[in-house]
Amino acid sequence: MKITIFYLLLVFISLPLLALSVEKKVYIVYFGEHDGKKTLLEIENTHHSYLNSVKESHEDAKSSLLYSYKNSINGFAAKLTPDEASKLSKMKEVVSVIPSHGKYRSQTTRSWDFVGLNDHSWNRAQMGDDLLLNAQYGKNQIIGVVDSGVWPESASFSDVGMDPVPKTWKGICQEGVAFNKSHCNRKIIGARYYVKGFYNVFGAVKPSEDYLSPRDADGHGSHTASTATGRQVPNAAALGGIAIGIASGGAPMARLAVYKACWAMPGKPKSDGNTCMDEDVLAAIDDAIGDGVDILSLSIGFNEHSPLDQDVIAIGSLHAASKNILTVCSAGNGGPSPASLANIAPWVITVAASGIDRQFSSPVLLGNGMKIQGYSISPYAMNQMYPLVYARDVARLGVPQYLATQCQPDTLDPYKVNGKIVLCFIGQGRNVDKGIEVSKAGGVGLILANNQDNGNTIFYDSHFISATGVGYDGAVTILQYIYSTAYPTARIFPVQSVSHTPAPFMAGYSSRGPNHVDAHILKPDITAPGLQILAAWSEASSPTKLPYDRRSTKFNLYSGTSMSCPHVSGVAALLRAVHPNWSISAIKSALMTTASVTDNLNNPIQDYTGNPATPFVFGSGHFQPIKASDPGLVYDISYDDYLHYLCTINPGLLNKVNAKINCPNQLASPLNLNYPSFVIPNLYGPVTVTRTVTNVFDGQSRYEFSWNLPQGVSILVSPTVLVFDHVGQSFSFTMTIFPANDYSVRNQYVFGWYMWSDGRHLVSSPFAVFLP
């Protein structure tokens, strides 16, 4: 009897313990749009009531809530068990329940000159083509940046000469560690931070790793913010005076709103990137919408292929679109792998990354007089010849040759390296660590060579010694020289900025299509400068963001689609200032249809391989801000059009997102969203695509249709001529695409272009067709 009672007691005691042991994680419970009838307190109480329905107690429900999204987005983030999340997902009102993975990661003196934005020639001003002047440098446009915060002391964020904060602004300046209200001004008009999701997974923010405030300890947030809207700063330069010139954002007089949702990963170097929790990012977007931003810039992305109703940036940006707020996002750094894109929702601008017409040259002079082209951003100069050795030949005793060849840690023999320049090959580990190994062994310089797979791809690193990088062909020449003489010598020349052709060219890391969520939508949308961009930096960070790098700089050169995204954000703010009545899709269309697909040698834009790139790499092409201000025609899309688009990919989703709109009985194809570009995933027979163009040019015009068809495809268009007599007039046309009698091209995507022209404007759009 006693044994039975004891057993029952164990059972009763263990039940709550088992309940406690069920792992809770953060889920975002999304309800769609607010109906506009409830106060903020009523919304929060409603969210509590849902939690109460699945929790054991009111206290548990209250303590589990992290965020209540109540400005535009209707939903909440809470700590739930899988069973509780499942129960909520089955409720009729719930659109989706999204588990938080912390999957989002944070992904310019010359670049604005390269795209023509700083061309203030007399003729251009007389013609009304000076976009910066016409837009008053973005005056009173508000750009919200969701990132790692801001370094407010940077000259890029000075408010000297700026007008008072716009009366439409509803945001706040949230105080925290090393950040108070005085750090906001007429430039940085608002700042917030979001840490609840991060705290739930990683615990408290460590003061040695980040600031519990809007202050940027990383550099990424300051860089992206200043690229979009930084003030014009003369004599800005990276460490060592490299890339000196006038640093500026695209819209230097626009206002900046900072939303810090990305944090240093505990116990890892900053160079590994930040982490941005789903629930924190969504809270930032929701507040930005409520605060009254005009443009949202998000240089963050994810590596997972999530459907739109599980993608918090897609969800948040759809709500932004309902308020005519344009969201600009980075395409991701997952290239050159296909279908590696982030941020593929059709209501956002997805930006790829390309190089500009500037490189940082640091040649190698060999003892035989031969000069090998090299590239570097190392700030350390070398003014004489030094002995030159190959890393494999100066390895420590017993070290495998392949490790020594790559200058891995503790592989080089100081006795053999001291006072010499060492040739190492790229491989495992960070490039700067190879320079550190050379320096530790007493070496005076590093020549970092590409392997055969990397070819002549350029890698820039801020080394701690005199260093340069050479392509594979150059490395072979250097090796041949080393083994041709008894006493090889070399000198690494100081870094100089030099012009480069061809440009633009696509960065190898830039993510590519096809679109993995809806293959009918061609992504990325556009490309912009994203390679070695100079912009503001956090003085709490270092050029390399490595823990042993104690150097500090006010401006830094950085690469990624994170850098290309704010280029487009800044220009979007200028276009909005010049055309305040345009919809966000009109701005997007103008940027896409005026983009260039040729480089400065008038050849097709090249990929990193040297071969012509495709629209799956650069979208509609390289953006041209001046031309985008006068596109002639635009492909306009309303918010309701985006909602009806949801019907075509998930009919049940629309009624939950917006109960006021129902899907039609006869569902259209997603191909008929009025998107400038399109993709036909499988062309078995004729496919008809309908588009509508709207005139935004002040005057009468007559447009004629033309095309550039790929092999294996034919087209019929009706009508082929459009005549406009006033602004705002719209016409529709159809394109019927069908397979040509050509079986030489099969089982691959082919790419073409369709265009409208009136002699002054060329409205050009790409399309892709898969020929099975």
C-alpha positions as a printed Julia matrix, in Angstrom:
772×3 Matrix{Float64}:
   0.0    0.0     0.0
   2.81   2.38    0.94
   4.59   1.53   -2.3
   1.43   2.35   -4.3
   0.93   5.69   -2.55
   4.6    6.58   -3.03
   4.35   5.72   -6.73
   1.24   7.9    -7.12
   2.96  10.76   -5.34
   5.87  10.46   -7.77
   3.47  10.59  -10.68
   1.69  13.71   -9.39
   4.97  15.45   -8.58
   6.48  14.58  -11.96
   3.56  15.86  -14.03
   4.27  19.56  -13.47
   7.98  18.87  -13.82
   7.33  17.23  -17.18
   5.24  20.2   -18.2
   8.05  22.52  -17.24
  10.53  20.43  -19.14
   8.68  20.85  -22.44
  10.85  23.26  -24.33
   9.3   26.63  -25.01
  10.44  28.73  -27.93
   9.28  31.96  -29.47
   6.51  31.86  -32.07
   4.97  34.75  -33.97
   1.18  34.47  -34.15
   0.0   36.5   -37.14
  -3.61  37.63  -37.67
  -3.26  39.81  -40.76
  -4.48  43.42  -40.75
  -6.09  45.42  -37.96
  -9.69  46.39  -38.61
  -8.99  49.92  -37.35
 -11.73  49.78  -34.71
  -9.69  48.96  -31.59
  -7.4   51.05  -29.43
  -3.82  49.91  -28.83
  -4.8   48.71  -25.33
  -7.74  46.75  -26.72
  -5.47  45.1   -29.3
  -3.01  44.04  -26.6
  -5.85  42.7   -24.44
  -7.11  40.68  -27.42
  -3.67  39.16  -27.86
  -3.61  38.28  -24.16
  -6.94  36.55  -24.51
  -5.56  34.22  -27.17
  -2.63  33.37  -24.92
  -4.98  32.78  -21.99
  -6.88  30.25  -24.1
  -3.83  27.98  -24.41
  -1.94  28.74  -21.19
  -2.48  27.21  -17.75
  -2.73  30.56  -15.99
  -3.13  34.27  -16.57
   0.34  34.85  -15.1
   1.89  32.37  -17.52
   0.12  34.07  -20.43
   1.3   37.5   -19.33
   4.92  36.48  -18.77
   5.13  34.63  -22.1
   4.28  37.68  -24.25
   7.29  39.37  -25.86
   5.7   41.72  -28.39
   2.19  42.81  -29.24
   2.22  44.12  -32.82
  -0.44  46.77  -33.0
   0.45  49.66  -35.32
  -0.32  48.05  -38.68
   0.58  44.4   -38.2
  -1.9   42.39  -36.13
  -0.12  39.71  -34.15
   2.07  38.9   -31.21
   5.29  37.09  -30.33
   5.24  34.79  -27.33
   7.05  31.87  -25.7
   4.98  28.78  -26.47
   5.27  25.03  -26.36
   4.84  23.21  -29.68
   1.41  22.04  -28.5
   0.3   25.59  -27.63
   1.55  26.85  -30.99
  -0.36  24.05  -32.73
  -3.6   24.95  -30.95
  -3.27  28.59  -31.95
  -2.5   27.7   -35.57
  -5.83  25.85  -35.82
  -7.87  28.89  -34.79
  -9.89  30.4   -37.61
  -8.6   33.95  -37.12
  -4.93  32.98  -37.25
  -3.15  33.44  -40.59
   0.05  31.7   -39.59
   2.19  30.7   -36.62
   5.85  31.29  -37.35
   8.61  29.71  -35.26
  11.48  32.1   -34.6
  14.8   30.8   -35.83
  16.97  33.89  -35.51
  17.59  33.21  -39.17
  18.08  36.78  -40.34
  21.64  37.94  -40.81
  23.14  41.25  -41.76
  24.29  40.47  -45.27
  30.86  55.56  -50.77
  33.07  58.12  -52.33
  32.88  56.83  -55.9
  29.66  54.86  -56.27
  27.35  57.89  -56.61
  29.6   59.42  -59.25
  29.57  56.11  -61.09
  25.77  56.04  -61.31
  25.66  59.7   -62.39
  23.92  61.1   -59.33
  26.62  63.71  -58.59
  26.79  65.04  -62.16
  25.81  68.72  -61.72
  26.74  69.85  -65.23
  25.13  73.04  -66.54
  23.37  71.24  -69.4
  21.87  68.64  -67.08
  20.59  71.28  -64.66
  19.07  73.3   -67.53
  17.29  70.19  -68.78
  15.78  69.57  -65.35
  17.7   66.32  -65.06
  19.59  67.06  -61.84
  17.77  64.63  -59.59
  19.55  65.7   -56.38
  18.65  69.36  -56.83
  15.1   68.65  -57.96
  14.59  66.4   -54.95
  16.26  68.96  -52.62
  18.67  66.16  -51.69
  15.77  64.14  -50.25
  14.69  66.9   -47.86
  12.07  65.7   -45.33
  11.89  62.17  -46.71
  12.23  59.71  -43.82
  14.26  56.54  -44.31
  13.87  53.85  -41.68
  16.85  51.48  -41.4
  16.44  48.14  -39.62
  19.95  46.99  -38.75
  22.57  47.0   -35.95
  22.05  50.61  -34.87
  23.98  53.81  -35.51
  27.17  55.6   -34.43
  25.56  59.02  -33.86
  28.83  60.97  -33.57
  29.76  60.27  -37.19
  29.91  63.35  -39.41
  27.59  61.47  -41.77
  24.77  62.05  -39.28
  25.34  65.74  -38.58
  22.2   67.9   -38.58
  23.93  71.2   -39.33
  21.76  73.33  -41.6
  18.77  70.98  -41.49
  15.21  72.16  -40.85
  13.21  71.13  -37.77
  11.89  67.57  -37.57
   8.82  67.09  -39.84
   5.54  67.43  -37.94
   4.34  64.16  -39.44
   6.97  62.24  -37.46
   5.54  60.13  -34.61
   8.62  58.23  -33.48
  10.7   58.38  -30.32
  14.36  58.52  -29.27
  14.77  55.52  -26.99
  17.55  55.83  -24.45
  19.9   53.06  -23.39
  23.55  52.27  -22.78
  25.77  55.08  -24.16
  22.77  56.55  -25.98
  20.45  59.31  -24.77
  17.99  61.74  -26.28
  20.77  64.18  -27.15
  22.07  61.67  -29.7
  18.93  62.2   -31.76
  18.83  65.42  -33.76
  17.33  66.85  -36.92
  19.13  64.14  -38.92
  18.65  61.11  -36.66
  15.04  61.92  -35.81
  14.25  58.64  -34.09
  15.97  55.6   -32.64
  14.65  52.39  -31.07
  16.01  48.96  -30.19
  14.43  45.5   -30.02
  16.05  42.83  -27.9
  13.32  40.63  -26.42
  13.72  37.87  -28.99
  17.49  37.93  -28.68
  17.27  37.89  -24.89
  14.97  34.88  -24.92
  17.53  32.8   -26.85
  20.91  34.2   -25.81
  20.24  35.96  -22.52
  21.29  39.47  -21.62
  23.41  41.51  -24.03
  27.02  41.47  -22.83
  28.47  44.98  -22.48
  31.73  43.74  -23.96
  29.94  42.65  -27.16
  27.19  45.18  -27.84
  25.3   48.18  -26.5
  21.83  47.67  -25.03
  20.66  50.72  -26.94
  20.37  52.02  -30.53
  24.15  52.58  -30.56
  26.02  50.52  -33.16
  28.89  48.38  -31.85
  29.36  46.56  -35.16
  29.6   49.07  -38.03
  27.11  47.41  -40.37
  24.15  49.58  -39.32
  26.1   52.84  -39.53
  27.43  51.84  -42.95
  24.04  51.05  -44.45
  22.36  54.1   -42.89
  25.01  56.51  -44.17
  24.95  54.92  -47.65
  21.24  55.66  -47.86
  21.1   59.07  -46.24
  24.5   60.17  -44.91
  25.5   63.83  -45.16
  28.23  64.86  -47.57
  31.56  64.52  -45.73
  34.73  65.82  -47.46
  38.07  64.04  -47.11
  36.47  60.83  -45.87
  38.71  57.8   -46.21
  39.21  54.26  -45.01
  42.15  53.28  -42.8
  45.41  54.58  -44.27
  43.71  57.28  -46.38
  42.42  54.76  -48.92
  39.49  55.84  -51.15
  39.68  59.45  -49.97
  36.93  61.72  -51.27
  33.48  63.04  -50.43
  31.42  60.38  -48.65
  27.69  60.83  -49.12
  24.42  59.0   -48.96
  22.02  58.9   -51.86
  19.61  61.29  -50.13
  21.91  63.37  -47.89
  19.16  65.68  -46.6
  16.66  62.93  -45.86
  15.91  62.08  -42.23
  17.09  58.86  -40.59
  15.05  56.64  -38.28
  17.08  53.9   -36.61
  15.59  50.52  -35.65
  18.18  48.27  -34.04
  17.05  44.64  -34.28
  20.4   42.95  -35.02
  22.85  42.03  -32.29
  26.34  40.6   -31.88
  26.27  36.82  -31.56
  27.53  35.9   -28.09
  30.99  34.42  -27.95
  31.68  34.92  -31.66
  33.71  37.57  -33.47
  31.79  40.43  -35.04
  33.18  39.33  -38.39
  30.76  36.37  -38.23
  27.9   38.83  -38.57
  24.95  39.81  -36.41
  21.84  37.84  -35.69
  18.38  39.37  -36.08
  15.5   37.48  -34.46
  12.26  37.26  -36.44
  10.11  38.72  -33.68
  12.5   41.65  -33.13
  12.6   42.46  -36.86
   8.8   42.36  -37.13
   8.44  44.65  -34.1
  10.87  47.1   -35.73
   8.91  47.14  -38.99
   5.61  47.57  -37.15
   6.95  50.57  -35.23
   8.5   52.07  -38.36
   5.1   51.96  -40.06
   3.47  53.62  -37.06
   6.24  56.22  -36.76
   5.68  57.43  -40.31
   8.73  56.46  -42.37
   8.59  56.86  -46.15
  11.2   54.23  -47.1
  12.19  51.08  -45.22
  15.71  49.78  -45.85
  16.59  46.27  -44.7
  20.07  44.96  -45.47
  19.27  41.67  -43.79
  18.14  38.34  -45.15
  17.74  34.66  -44.45
  19.04  31.43  -45.88
  15.82  29.42  -45.62
  13.21  29.14  -48.36
  10.11  30.19  -46.43
   6.65  30.72  -47.94
   5.41  34.29  -47.78
   3.16  33.69  -44.77
   6.19  32.4   -42.81
   8.53  35.22  -43.85
   8.38  38.13  -41.39
  10.01  40.61  -43.78
   7.44  39.69  -46.46
   4.64  40.08  -43.91
   5.94  43.35  -42.51
   6.66  44.88  -45.9
   3.15  43.98  -47.13
   1.73  46.02  -44.26
   4.15  48.81  -45.14
   2.85  48.67  -48.72
  -0.68  49.22  -47.42
   0.56  52.63  -46.15
   2.46  53.34  -49.4
   5.8   52.78  -47.67
   8.39  51.3   -50.02
  10.58  48.48  -48.66
  14.02  47.93  -50.17
  15.87  44.7   -49.3
  19.19  43.05  -50.05
  19.08  39.98  -52.3
  21.5   38.05  -50.09
  25.11  36.93  -50.32
  24.46  33.3   -51.28
  25.87  33.49  -54.8
  26.87  32.1   -57.15
  24.49  29.27  -56.2
  21.19  29.37  -58.14
  17.89  29.93  -56.31
  19.79  31.46  -53.38
  17.76  34.66  -53.08
  16.4   36.28  -49.94
  13.52  38.75  -49.8
  11.56  37.66  -52.86
   8.12  39.15  -52.1
   6.86  41.08  -55.16
   6.03  44.17  -53.08
   9.68  44.73  -52.09
  12.62  45.85  -54.23
  15.21  43.07  -54.14
  18.7   44.41  -54.83
  21.69  42.48  -56.16
  25.3   43.68  -55.85
  27.75  44.77  -58.54
  31.15  46.42  -58.76
  31.9   49.98  -59.88
  34.65  51.49  -62.05
  37.12  51.79  -59.16
  39.62  49.29  -57.88
  42.4   49.51  -55.32
  45.59  48.62  -57.1
  48.67  47.34  -55.28
  51.01  45.73  -57.84
  53.95  43.46  -57.08
  57.31  44.35  -58.61
  59.51  41.26  -59.07
  63.3   41.29  -59.03
  63.38  40.6   -62.8
  61.52  43.85  -63.46
  58.17  42.22  -64.16
  55.13  43.88  -62.54
  52.17  41.68  -61.48
  48.81  43.33  -60.95
  47.56  43.04  -57.37
  44.71  44.5   -55.34
  44.55  45.5   -51.7
  43.19  47.82  -49.05
  46.1   47.21  -46.68
  47.14  50.6   -45.28
  50.8   49.67  -44.84
  53.39  50.77  -47.41
  56.61  49.08  -48.57
  59.34  51.25  -50.09
  62.1   48.74  -50.97
  62.75  45.26  -52.35
  62.7   42.3   -49.95
  63.53  38.59  -50.31
  60.57  36.6   -51.66
  59.66  33.03  -50.63
  56.85  30.56  -51.26
  55.06  29.5   -48.07
  55.42  25.8   -48.85
  59.21  26.16  -48.85
  59.38  27.88  -45.44
  57.16  25.55  -43.44
  57.92  24.34  -39.95
  59.32  20.84  -39.74
  56.56  18.23  -39.95
  53.83  20.61  -41.15
  51.82  19.23  -44.11
  52.59  21.14  -47.29
  48.94  21.96  -48.06
  48.57  23.73  -44.69
  51.79  25.7   -45.08
  50.81  26.68  -48.64
  47.73  28.42  -47.16
  49.73  30.01  -44.31
  47.58  28.33  -41.69
  48.33  29.19  -38.03
  51.67  27.93  -36.71
  52.8   26.56  -40.06
  55.66  28.95  -40.97
  59.24  28.71  -39.71
  60.39  32.1   -38.31
  64.0   31.31  -39.14
  63.1   30.97  -42.83
  60.49  33.76  -42.98
  62.08  36.61  -41.03
  62.45  39.76  -43.15
  60.83  38.23  -46.23
  57.7   38.57  -48.36
  55.7   35.32  -48.38
  53.51  34.03  -51.21
  50.48  32.17  -49.74
  47.42  30.7   -51.43
  43.81  31.34  -50.49
  42.19  28.41  -48.7
  40.79  27.56  -45.3
  40.55  30.33  -42.73
  40.29  34.09  -42.98
  42.55  35.91  -45.39
  43.72  38.38  -42.71
  44.77  35.47  -40.5
  47.26  34.41  -43.19
  48.86  37.82  -42.96
  48.99  37.49  -39.18
  50.8   34.13  -39.51
  53.36  35.74  -41.84
  53.83  38.67  -39.46
  54.13  36.37  -36.43
  56.92  34.48  -38.21
  58.76  37.77  -38.85
  57.65  38.31  -42.45
  57.36  41.84  -43.82
  54.76  41.28  -46.53
  52.1   38.94  -47.9
  51.18  38.11  -51.49
  47.85  36.3   -51.26
  47.25  34.24  -54.39
  44.01  32.88  -55.77
  43.76  29.18  -56.46
  42.63  27.95  -59.86
  38.96  27.82  -58.83
  38.98  31.49  -57.78
  40.68  32.52  -61.01
  41.1   36.29  -61.11
  38.34  37.14  -58.62
  39.39  40.08  -56.48
  39.45  39.78  -52.69
  40.07  42.88  -50.58
  41.19  42.62  -46.97
  42.48  45.16  -44.46
  45.64  43.29  -43.5
  47.94  44.09  -40.59
  51.08  44.07  -42.76
  51.89  45.2   -46.28
  49.84  42.83  -48.44
  48.22  42.42  -51.82
  46.1   39.83  -53.61
  46.86  38.43  -57.05
  44.9   36.27  -59.46
  45.78  32.68  -60.28
  47.6   33.62  -63.48
  49.71  36.16  -61.62
  50.46  33.6   -58.9
  51.76  31.15  -61.5
  54.06  33.85  -62.92
  55.39  34.68  -59.43
  56.08  31.0   -58.69
  57.91  30.61  -61.98
  60.07  33.6   -61.06
  60.79  32.27  -57.52
  62.12  29.0   -58.96
  64.06  30.67  -61.78
  66.56  32.53  -59.6
  68.66  31.86  -56.53
  67.72  35.1   -54.79
  64.11  36.11  -55.66
  63.02  39.54  -54.46
  59.85  41.62  -54.65
  58.2   44.83  -53.55
  54.5   45.46  -52.85
  53.48  48.92  -54.05
  51.22  51.16  -51.9
  47.49  51.08  -52.61
  46.13  53.48  -55.22
  42.58  54.0   -56.44
  42.46  53.32  -60.18
  39.7   53.32  -62.77
  38.44  49.96  -63.93
  36.76  48.58  -67.03
  34.45  46.9   -67.61
  32.0   48.19  -65.02
  29.54  47.47  -63.63
  30.21  43.76  -63.19
  28.31  41.32  -61.01
  29.74  40.24  -57.66
  30.17  36.5   -57.32
  28.59  36.49  -53.86
  25.38  38.19  -55.02
  22.44  35.77  -54.69
  20.69  34.57  -57.83
  17.34  33.41  -59.14
  15.17  31.69  -60.0
  12.64  32.64  -57.35
  12.2   29.67  -55.01
   8.77  30.72  -53.67
   6.94  31.83  -56.82
   8.82  31.04  -60.01
   6.63  33.48  -62.0
   8.18  36.53  -60.27
  11.62  37.4   -61.63
  14.07  38.24  -58.86
  16.32  40.05  -58.08
  14.72  43.26  -59.35
  17.82  45.36  -59.9
  21.5   45.66  -59.12
  23.45  48.52  -57.52
  27.0   49.13  -56.23
  27.9   46.7   -53.46
  31.64  46.06  -53.75
  34.09  47.98  -51.53
  31.75  50.83  -50.65
  33.08  53.56  -48.37
  30.65  54.71  -45.66
  30.42  55.57  -41.95
  31.6   53.03  -39.4
  31.26  52.4   -35.68
  34.32  53.51  -33.73
  33.57  50.69  -31.28
  34.39  48.25  -34.07
  37.44  47.77  -36.3
  38.0   47.51  -40.07
  38.0   43.69  -39.97
  35.63  43.29  -36.98
  38.01  40.65  -35.62
  38.59  40.52  -31.83
  42.34  41.04  -32.09
  42.02  44.05  -34.43
  42.45  47.1   -32.19
  42.43  49.61  -35.06
  39.6   52.12  -35.35
  38.28  54.08  -38.29
  35.48  56.59  -38.9
  34.82  55.25  -42.42
  35.28  51.76  -43.78
  35.21  49.89  -47.06
  32.68  47.06  -46.98
  31.07  44.71  -49.5
  27.81  42.82  -49.86
  24.24  43.17  -51.03
  23.88  44.94  -47.67
  25.72  47.83  -49.33
  23.78  47.78  -52.63
  20.39  47.86  -50.88
  20.79  51.33  -49.27
  21.98  52.76  -52.59
  18.51  52.02  -53.95
  16.84  53.16  -50.7
  18.48  56.57  -51.01
  17.48  56.99  -54.65
  13.93  55.82  -53.88
  13.71  58.66  -51.35
  14.82  61.14  -54.04
  12.21  59.82  -56.48
   9.54  60.08  -53.82
  10.53  63.7   -53.18
  10.38  64.55  -56.89
   7.17  62.59  -57.49
   5.21  62.74  -54.22
   2.05  61.39  -55.86
   3.64  58.24  -57.26
   2.78  54.91  -55.72
   5.58  52.74  -54.37
   5.14  50.37  -57.32
   5.54  53.3   -59.73
   8.88  54.14  -58.07
   9.91  50.5   -58.31
   8.84  50.29  -61.96
  10.75  53.48  -62.82
  13.94  52.05  -61.3
  13.54  48.72  -63.09
  12.5   49.83  -66.58
  15.26  52.44  -66.9
  18.07  50.16  -65.66
  21.07  49.48  -67.86
  22.19  46.01  -69.01
  25.49  47.17  -70.55
  28.79  48.18  -69.0
  30.99  51.22  -69.65
  32.43  49.48  -72.72
  28.88  49.08  -74.08
  29.05  45.31  -73.72
  26.61  43.12  -71.77
  27.2   43.27  -68.01
  29.54  40.44  -67.06
  29.23  37.97  -64.22
  32.2   37.26  -61.98
  33.28  34.55  -64.45
  33.7   37.06  -67.26
  30.68  35.67  -69.1
  27.52  37.72  -69.74
  25.26  37.83  -66.67
  21.53  37.09  -66.91
  18.41  38.65  -65.34
  18.57  35.91  -62.68
  21.77  37.66  -61.56
  21.08  41.39  -62.12
  17.29  41.54  -62.5
  16.35  44.37  -64.83
  19.91  45.69  -64.82
  22.07  48.28  -63.09
  20.03  51.17  -61.69
  20.27  54.62  -63.29
  18.89  57.26  -60.86
  18.67  60.15  -63.34
  16.75  58.14  -65.93
  14.49  56.68  -63.24
  13.2   60.18  -62.47
  11.72  60.36  -65.99
  10.72  56.82  -67.03
   7.93  57.77  -69.44
   5.68  54.85  -68.53
   5.27  52.81  -65.35
   3.76  49.45  -64.48
   1.57  50.39  -61.52
   0.36  47.92  -58.89
  -2.09  48.79  -56.11
  -2.12  47.29  -52.65
  -5.34  45.46  -53.56
  -3.53  44.0   -56.59
  -0.94  42.51  -54.24
  -3.72  41.04  -52.12
  -5.34  39.5   -55.19
  -1.93  38.14  -56.12
  -2.05  36.19  -52.85
  -5.17  34.48  -54.22
  -3.15  33.05  -57.07
  -0.55  31.43  -54.8
  -2.65  30.65  -51.7
  -6.39  31.4   -51.96
  -7.06  30.7   -48.29
  -4.43  33.18  -47.21
  -6.12  36.37  -48.44
  -9.29  36.06  -46.38
  -7.18  35.82  -43.26
  -4.82  38.68  -44.14
  -7.65  41.01  -45.18
 -11.21  39.9   -44.49
 -12.6   42.81  -46.54
 -11.4   41.35  -49.84
 -12.43  37.99  -51.25
 -10.69  35.92  -53.87
 -12.62  35.79  -57.18
 -14.17  32.5   -58.21
 -12.05  32.46  -61.35
  -8.44  32.75  -60.17
  -5.99  34.55  -62.42
  -2.45  33.38  -63.03
   0.32  34.93  -60.91
   1.81  35.88  -64.3
  -0.77  38.62  -64.57
   0.39  40.64  -61.59
   1.33  43.92  -63.32
   5.03  43.37  -62.66
   7.52  44.88  -65.12
   9.34  41.55  -65.57
   8.0   37.99  -65.66
   8.98  34.33  -65.77
   7.25  31.42  -67.51
   8.49  28.4   -65.53
   7.5   25.88  -68.22
   6.58  26.78  -71.81
   4.71  23.79  -73.22
   2.33  25.83  -75.36
   1.08  29.41  -75.85
   1.02  31.54  -72.67
  -0.62  34.97  -72.66
   0.68  37.69  -70.35
  -1.29  40.9   -69.8
   0.29  44.16  -68.72
  -0.9   47.75  -68.2
   1.3   50.82  -68.58
   0.52  54.28  -67.24
   1.85  57.52  -68.73
   3.8   59.69  -66.26
   5.32  62.03  -68.86
   3.81  65.49  -69.22
   2.85  65.63  -72.87
   1.54  63.67  -75.81
   3.49  60.6   -76.81
   3.39  57.65  -79.16
   5.04  54.42  -78.03
   5.99  51.49  -80.23
   6.63  47.94  -79.02
   9.82  46.03  -79.74
  11.5   42.93  -78.38
  14.7   40.97  -78.15
  13.73  37.3   -78.22
  15.84  34.38  -77.05
  16.36  31.32  -79.21
  13.43  28.88  -79.05
  10.73  31.48  -78.32
   8.22  33.41  -80.46
   5.86  36.22  -79.51
   2.61  37.88  -80.62
   1.74  41.32  -79.17
  -1.46  43.35  -79.28
  -1.5   46.29  -79.67
   1.99  47.25  -80.81
   1.39  51.02  -80.7
   0.1   53.1   -77.77
  -0.8   56.8   -78.07
  -1.09  58.89  -74.87
  -2.42  62.43  -74.64
  -2.34  63.12  -70.88
  -0.6   62.16  -67.64
  -2.2   59.25  -65.82
  -3.64  57.65  -68.95
  -3.32  53.85  -69.01
  -3.44  51.18  -71.7
  -3.27  47.41  -71.5
  -1.55  45.07  -73.93
  -1.07  41.33  -74.24
   1.97  39.26  -75.12
   1.47  35.66  -76.19
   4.65  33.64  -75.79
   4.92  30.25  -77.49
   7.66  27.78  -78.31
   9.36  28.24  -81.65
  10.07  25.28  -83.9
  13.6   25.09  -82.59
  14.58  22.08  -80.54
  18.25  22.99  -80.17
  17.53  24.8   -76.89
  15.82  22.62  -74.29
  15.82  21.97  -70.53
  17.09  25.44  -69.65
  16.03  29.0   -68.99
  16.39  31.51  -71.81
  16.11  35.28  -71.43
  14.61  38.06  -73.51
  13.49  41.69  -73.32
  10.38  43.6   -74.29
  10.36  47.36  -74.72
   8.18  50.41  -75.35
   9.81  53.52  -76.84
   8.63  56.98  -77.88
  12.06  58.08  -79.09
  12.9   59.79  -75.81
  12.05  57.09  -73.27
  12.97  53.42  -73.45
  10.8   51.35  -71.1
  12.57  48.02  -70.99
  11.79  44.81  -69.08
  13.33  41.33  -68.98
  11.58  37.98  -69.06
  12.7   34.42  -68.56
  11.27  31.26  -70.1
  12.07  27.66  -69.22
  12.0   25.47  -72.33
  11.28  21.9   -71.17
